[in-house]
Amino acid sequence: MPKQKTHKGMKKRFKVTASGKATKRSAFRGHILSKKNGKRKRSLRKGSLVLGAEARKIVEGLRPCS
């Protein structure tokens, strides 16, 4: 039986915390920042948790190869 591989695309975008929750980076932070005000940009620095079925898929995809 082959090993389950880590999903490389997910590895670049998500992180699993020590308690097993999935975190993500905020969207709308990559470019065209001049028209966004400082308050909005500061709030976009913070990441957030992924919830529900999406979180389960991410944790499964980032499971270390064993």
Rosetta constraint file for C-alpha pairs under 8 A:
AtomPair CA 3 CA 65 HARMONIC 6.42 0.50
AtomPair CA 3 CA 66 HARMONIC 6.41 0.50
AtomPair CA 4 CA 65 HARMONIC 5.72 0.50
AtomPair CA 4 CA 66 HARMONIC 7.19 0.50
AtomPair CA 5 CA 61 HARMONIC 7.90 0.50
AtomPair CA 5 CA 64 HARMONIC 7.46 0.50
AtomPair CA 5 CA 65 HARMONIC 5.56 0.50
AtomPair CA 6 CA 11 HARMONIC 7.41 0.50
AtomPair CA 6 CA 61 HARMONIC 5.78 0.50
AtomPair CA 6 CA 62 HARMONIC 5.19 0.50
AtomPair CA 6 CA 63 HARMONIC 6.23 0.50
AtomPair CA 6 CA 64 HARMONIC 6.18 0.50
AtomPair CA 6 CA 65 HARMONIC 6.39 0.50
AtomPair CA 7 CA 11 HARMONIC 6.22 0.50
AtomPair CA 7 CA 61 HARMONIC 5.28 0.50
AtomPair CA 7 CA 62 HARMONIC 6.10 0.50
AtomPair CA 8 CA 12 HARMONIC 6.54 0.50
AtomPair CA 9 CA 13 HARMONIC 6.73 0.50
AtomPair CA 10 CA 14 HARMONIC 5.64 0.50
AtomPair CA 10 CA 58 HARMONIC 6.93 0.50
AtomPair CA 10 CA 61 HARMONIC 7.02 0.50
AtomPair CA 10 CA 62 HARMONIC 6.89 0.50
AtomPair CA 11 CA 15 HARMONIC 6.93 0.50
AtomPair CA 11 CA 62 HARMONIC 6.45 0.50
AtomPair CA 13 CA 24 HARMONIC 6.56 0.50
AtomPair CA 13 CA 25 HARMONIC 7.22 0.50
AtomPair CA 14 CA 22 HARMONIC 6.68 0.50
AtomPair CA 14 CA 23 HARMONIC 5.74 0.50
AtomPair CA 14 CA 24 HARMONIC 5.00 0.50
AtomPair CA 14 CA 25 HARMONIC 7.40 0.50
AtomPair CA 14 CA 58 HARMONIC 7.54 0.50
AtomPair CA 15 CA 22 HARMONIC 5.73 0.50
AtomPair CA 15 CA 23 HARMONIC 5.35 0.50
AtomPair CA 15 CA 24 HARMONIC 6.76 0.50
AtomPair CA 16 CA 20 HARMONIC 5.70 0.50
AtomPair CA 16 CA 21 HARMONIC 5.47 0.50
AtomPair CA 16 CA 22 HARMONIC 4.53 0.50
AtomPair CA 16 CA 23 HARMONIC 6.23 0.50
AtomPair CA 16 CA 59 HARMONIC 6.64 0.50
AtomPair CA 16 CA 62 HARMONIC 7.61 0.50
AtomPair CA 17 CA 21 HARMONIC 5.26 0.50
AtomPair CA 17 CA 22 HARMONIC 6.28 0.50
AtomPair CA 17 CA 23 HARMONIC 7.18 0.50
AtomPair CA 20 CA 59 HARMONIC 7.41 0.50
AtomPair CA 21 CA 49 HARMONIC 7.12 0.50
AtomPair CA 21 CA 50 HARMONIC 7.61 0.50
AtomPair CA 21 CA 55 HARMONIC 7.27 0.50
AtomPair CA 21 CA 59 HARMONIC 7.47 0.50
AtomPair CA 22 CA 49 HARMONIC 5.80 0.50
AtomPair CA 22 CA 50 HARMONIC 5.48 0.50
AtomPair CA 22 CA 51 HARMONIC 7.86 0.50
AtomPair CA 22 CA 55 HARMONIC 5.74 0.50
AtomPair CA 22 CA 58 HARMONIC 6.81 0.50
AtomPair CA 22 CA 59 HARMONIC 6.45 0.50
AtomPair CA 23 CA 47 HARMONIC 6.71 0.50
AtomPair CA 23 CA 48 HARMONIC 5.56 0.50
AtomPair CA 23 CA 49 HARMONIC 4.37 0.50
AtomPair CA 23 CA 50 HARMONIC 5.65 0.50
AtomPair CA 24 CA 47 HARMONIC 5.54 0.50
AtomPair CA 24 CA 48 HARMONIC 5.56 0.50
AtomPair CA 24 CA 49 HARMONIC 6.22 0.50
AtomPair CA 24 CA 50 HARMONIC 6.63 0.50
AtomPair CA 25 CA 45 HARMONIC 7.81 0.50
AtomPair CA 25 CA 46 HARMONIC 7.15 0.50
AtomPair CA 25 CA 47 HARMONIC 4.51 0.50
AtomPair CA 25 CA 48 HARMONIC 6.60 0.50
AtomPair CA 26 CA 44 HARMONIC 5.55 0.50
AtomPair CA 26 CA 45 HARMONIC 6.86 0.50
AtomPair CA 26 CA 46 HARMONIC 6.74 0.50
AtomPair CA 26 CA 47 HARMONIC 5.46 0.50
AtomPair CA 26 CA 48 HARMONIC 7.06 0.50
AtomPair CA 27 CA 44 HARMONIC 7.42 0.50
AtomPair CA 28 CA 44 HARMONIC 7.63 0.50
AtomPair CA 29 CA 33 HARMONIC 7.09 0.50
AtomPair CA 29 CA 41 HARMONIC 7.29 0.50
AtomPair CA 29 CA 44 HARMONIC 6.53 0.50
AtomPair CA 29 CA 45 HARMONIC 7.80 0.50
AtomPair CA 32 CA 36 HARMONIC 7.73 0.50
AtomPair CA 33 CA 41 HARMONIC 7.71 0.50
AtomPair CA 36 CA 40 HARMONIC 6.42 0.50
AtomPair CA 36 CA 41 HARMONIC 6.63 0.50
AtomPair CA 37 CA 41 HARMONIC 6.39 0.50
AtomPair CA 38 CA 42 HARMONIC 6.04 0.50
AtomPair CA 39 CA 43 HARMONIC 6.30 0.50
AtomPair CA 40 CA 44 HARMONIC 6.27 0.50
AtomPair CA 41 CA 45 HARMONIC 6.55 0.50
AtomPair CA 42 CA 46 HARMONIC 7.58 0.50
AtomPair CA 50 CA 54 HARMONIC 6.78 0.50
AtomPair CA 50 CA 55 HARMONIC 5.21 0.50
AtomPair CA 51 CA 55 HARMONIC 5.22 0.50
AtomPair CA 52 CA 56 HARMONIC 6.79 0.50
AtomPair CA 53 CA 57 HARMONIC 6.39 0.50
AtomPair CA 54 CA 58 HARMONIC 6.28 0.50
AtomPair CA 55 CA 59 HARMONIC 6.15 0.50
AtomPair CA 56 CA 60 HARMONIC 6.11 0.50
AtomPair CA 57 CA 61 HARMONIC 6.11 0.50
AtomPair CA 58 CA 62 HARMONIC 6.12 0.50
AtomPair CA 59 CA 63 HARMONIC 6.13 0.50
